[in-house]
Amino acid sequence: MIKTTAGITAIVLLTGCASLIGSATSRMADNLSLAILNQNDLETVRIGAPAYLLMLDSLIEGDAENTDLLLSGAKLYSSYTSAFIEDEERAKRLAEKSIGYARSALCIDVEDVCQALIAKQKDFEDILTETNIKDLPTLYGFATAWASWIQVNAADWEALAELPKLTALFEQCLKLDENFDGGGSHLYLGVLSTQLPPSLGGKPEKGRAHFERANEISAGKNLMINVLMAQYYTRMVFDQELHDQLLQAVLAKPAEAPGLTLINTIAKLQAGELLEESVDFF
């Protein structure tokens, strides 16, 4: 069964995977990554991806200090878990593998931030301000793996308590380069800002601004942005007209786009599901 319910990671982890792997391994690995990202048959990816995960595990086993490989492993484990794994315990195991790889990369490349993960919020934010553009791929890679791990462990209050640090991390990524990974930090912050109603600290209008900016950066090619804006923002503010408009726009567009075909295929499935629920929800 293909898992099509959108979560905090929103399968946006899949975008950008090829560029990470291509710099670290052979042309074969790069081409395989592109083949996954450009695949429109989800069942093929569901069946075939585990073999690729094992290949990455073996590469990392032989080169454990290679942060490009570590980040690639973290990204693919998170992506596969978010898209296809429904068993809770298995999802937790795979998410643990993902964040383990990402943390290893963080501790090698940005040691001060790694050590500050257990610090108080203000101290953590202060350390983040000392990072620079060369740290961005590692910071963003860790943040996306962390988001996936928190999603899988959402029933654990200790995991949810990490959300302020996660938000600060994405905000720093945004400051370093808002265009990185097709505006991915805006997309994550859009979701994070619309998890709670305003009465409980949520910031839906801030979230909407992040979604809209992510759409601008992607030139409307990443269809998952509209899906997540519909799911989180429009349902939070109870705007059925915008909800349906966003989802219908997704269904009207082709899934095929370089590096985005897989995520767009998933987005179109989710858009259909959300539209079917529209009348009952609103």
N, C-alpha and C positions, 0 to 999 in steps of 0.2 A: 504494500500500500504506500502511496506517495503522500507525504505529509504536506498539506497546503495551508495550514493555519499560520498566519503571519505572527511573528514574535518580535522581541526587542532587537534581535539581530537581523531580522527581515531578509535574510539571504543576501544582504548587500556585501557580506563577506566575500562572496564569489567574485565580485568585480575587482579587477586589479591583480588577481592571483597569478596570471601569466607573467606579468612583468617581474614579480618577485622571483619566480622559479627560473625564468630565462637567464637571469644574471648569475645564477648559482649552479646550474647543471648544464647538461648538454642540450643541443638543439632539439633532440628527441623529446626531452621533458618539456621544453617550451611549447613545442607543437602539440603535445598531449594536453597541456593546460588550455591552449587555445581551442582545441577540439571539444573539451568539456564545456567551456564558456559559450561556444557557438552551437551547442547541441540543443535541439528542440524536442528531443524524446527523453522525457524524464526517467522513464523506466531503464533506458540504456545507461544513464548516469547512475541511477540507484544501484544497478547490478555491477557496473564496471568500476565505480569509484573506490571500493574497498581495496582492489588490487593496487591502485595508485597510492592509497594510504600506506600500504605495506611497503611499497617501493620507497616512499619518502622516509618511512621509519628506518629502512636499511641504509639509506644515504646518510641520515642523521647519526645513526649508530657508528658510521665510519668517519664522521666529521662533526663531532658534537659541539664544536665552537663556531660553526658556520651559521651566522645569524640569519642569512638569507634563507637557508634551508629550514632553520627553526621556525621562522615566521611563515614560510610556505606550509610547513606541516601544521602549525597552529591554525592557519586560515582554512585549509582544506578540511581538517577535522571539525572545526566549527560549522563550516558550510554544510558538510554532509549531515551532521547531527541536526542542525536546524531544519534542513529540507526533508529528511527521510526517517529520522529515528523517533518512534512514538513510545517505545518502552522507556519508562522513567529511569530505571536503574542503569540501563545501557547508555542512555543519553548523559547521565552524570559521569559515567566512566570516560566516555569520549570527550566530554567537555573538560574533564580534569586533564586528559592528555593534551588537549589543545592549549589550555592555559599554562600547563607545565612547560611546553615548548616556548610559548610566548614569554613567559617569565624568565626563562633561561636566556633568551635573546635580549630582554630588557636589562638583565643583570650584567651581561657582557658589554652591551653598547651604551647604556645610560645607567651606570651603577648607582648614582645618587638618587635617581627616581626609584629604582628598585628597592633601595634601602628605606626610602621614605614611605613605602606602601603601608607600613605599620605605624607611621607617625600620625599626629593629630592633623585635622583637615587644614588648618592654617599653615602648618609647617610643610605639608605636602604641596600646597599651592605655591608657597614661596620657592620650593625646590623646582617646581615646574617652570617658573619664570626664568630660570637659568638655562633652560634648554634652547637649542637653536635648530635651524632648518635641517641640518644633517641628522638630527635625532628623530625627525618626523616619521620616517617609515617604521621605526621600531616602536615609537610611542603609539602610533595609530594601530599597528599590528597587535600590540598588547591590549589596547583599549577595546578593539573589536572582539578579541578572544575573551576578555573580561566580561564584556556585555553578554556574550553567549553563555558564559559560566553562570552569571547572575540569573539569567533567564531560566536556565535549567534548575537552579537552586532557589527559585523564587519563594518556595515555602519556608525557607530558612531566613529568619529575621537578621541574622548576622550577615548573610549575603546581601540582603537589601540595604543594610546599613552602609555598604560600600558605594551606593549610587552617587552620593555627593562627590566622592573622589573620581569616580568614572566620568561624571559630568565635567569636572574640572579638567580632566585629561583631554576630553574631546574639545573643550573650549580652548585649551592651549594648542591643540592640533590646528584648530581653526585660525588662531592668531598666526601660526607659523605659515600656513598656506591653505586658504579656504577651498582652493580648487583641487587639492590632493584627493586622489581616488574618486574623481568625478563629483566632488562636493560631499563625500561620504560623511564627514563630521557634521555637516548641516543636517543630513538625514537622521543620523543617530540622535542629535540634539533635538530634532523635531519630535522624535518618538519620546525621548526622555522628558521633554517639557509638557507632554500631553498625557502622561500616565495618571495624573491626579486632577480632580476638579480644582478650580481656583480657591475654594474654601479650605482645601487641604494643602495648599501650596503649589498647585499646578499652575502652569503659565501657558494656556492654550494659544493665545495670540502670538507669543514669542515662538511657540512651536510652529504655528502657521508660517511665520516669517522664515523660519529655517527650512521648512518644506519647500516654500516657493523659491528660495534662493538655490536650494539643491536642484530644483527643476530647471532653473535658469542655467546653472553651470553644466548640467547634463544635456542642455538643449532639448529637453523633453524626450530624450531617447531612453532613459531609465524609467520604465513603466511602474516599477515598484514604488516610486516616490508618490504617485497619485494614490496607489492602493493604501499605503500607510497613512497618508494625509486623510483619506476617507475614513479609515478604520479608527484612527486615534483622534484627529482634530474634529472632524465634522460630527462624529458621534458624541464627542465631549460637549460641543456647543449646540448639539441637536439641530443641525442644518441639513435636512434631507435633500434639499435641492442641490446643494454643492456636493453632497455625498454621492448622489446618483450621477451627477454631471462628471465628476472625476472618474468614476468607475466605467461609465459608458465611453469616455475618451480612451481609457485603457483597452477596452474591448474593440474599439474601432481601429486601433493602430496595429500594424504588423509586429510580431515578436522579434523578427530578425533584425539584428543590429550588431555590428562588430563588437565582440566581447560582452554583449548583453543579452544574447538570444536565450540563454538558459534562465536567467533571472526574469526576463520578460515573459517567458512561457509560464513560469510559476506565477507571476503577477497577474496574468490573464485568467488563470484558474481561480486565484483568490478573488479577483474582481467579480467574477461570475457568482461565486459563493456569497460575497457580501451584498451584491445586488438582490439576490434571492431573499435575503434576510431583511431588506430595507423596509418593506411595509410593516413587518412585525416589530422591528426595532423602533421605528419612529411613530 
